[in-house]
Amino acid sequence: MNLFGSTFGTSEAAVQCSRANCSNAAVWNVNWRNPRIHDESRVKIWLACDDHRDFLHDYLANRSFPVVVTPLDETVDRLPPVTTA
């Protein structure tokens, strides 16, 4: 097991949600970046189960981080630039 509770080299069903104290299987990628540190080409990924997908998305979106949720098997190469109102 790694620091985040998932095991490398296992099936997707064994990949664990990134929410603290959650042991559910992840089915979503929460793709995000911190725009103060990284440009649009940097994509960080948290894993989410159905129960925590919205929580993790909202946590990042409320901090004005670009965030895109995709199915676990779908990758994102870039995130949109931050727009200011």
N, C-alpha and C positions, 0 to 999 in steps of 0.2 A: 504494500500500500504506500501511496505517496502522502505528502503533507495534507492534501485536500480530501483524503479518504477514498480515492478511486485507485484501481489497480491497473497498471499498464499491461497491454497485451491481452485484454479480455474482450468479450463481446460488448456491444453497445448497451445491452440490458444491464450490465454490471457497472456502468458509469453512474456515479452518484451525484445527486443535486448539490450545488454549491452553497445553498442556504445553511447557515449554522444549525447544527443538531438535526439535520434532515438526512435520513438514510434511504430515501426513495430513489428509484432509478430516474436518471435524467432523460428527458425526451426533447428538450429544447436547448439551443445555444442562445445565450444572451450576449450578443456581440456589442462591444462598447470601446470607448477610448476616452482618455482625459485630454481635452483639447488644449489645456494649458501646457501640456508636456509633449503630446504627440500630434503629428499631422494626420491627414485623412487615410494614409496608407497603413497606419498602425491599428490593428484590431486585437483587442483582448477578449477573452471568452470566459463567461461563467456558464455553468451548466444548471439547468432548472428542470424540476419535475412539473407536472401540471399544477400542483397546489401552489408553487412558489414562482411561477413564471411572471405573473403580474407584479408581485412584490419586488422581485429583483429588477425588473424593467423600471418600475416607478422609482425605486431607490436611486437608480442612476439618472433617470430623466429629471427628477427633482433637483439634481445637482447640475443641470444643464449639460450633461454628457450626451453626445450622440449615442443612440442605442437602437439596435435592430434585433428583433427576435426571429430566429429561424428554426426549422426542424433540426434535430440533432445531426442528421446526415447532410445538411446544406451548409456550405461555407460562404463567407463574405470576404471579399478581397479589400474593400475600402468602405469607410463610413462617410456619410455626408458631412460637409463642412458645417460649422456652427453658424446659425443665423441669429442676428440680433434684431430685436423689434424696435 
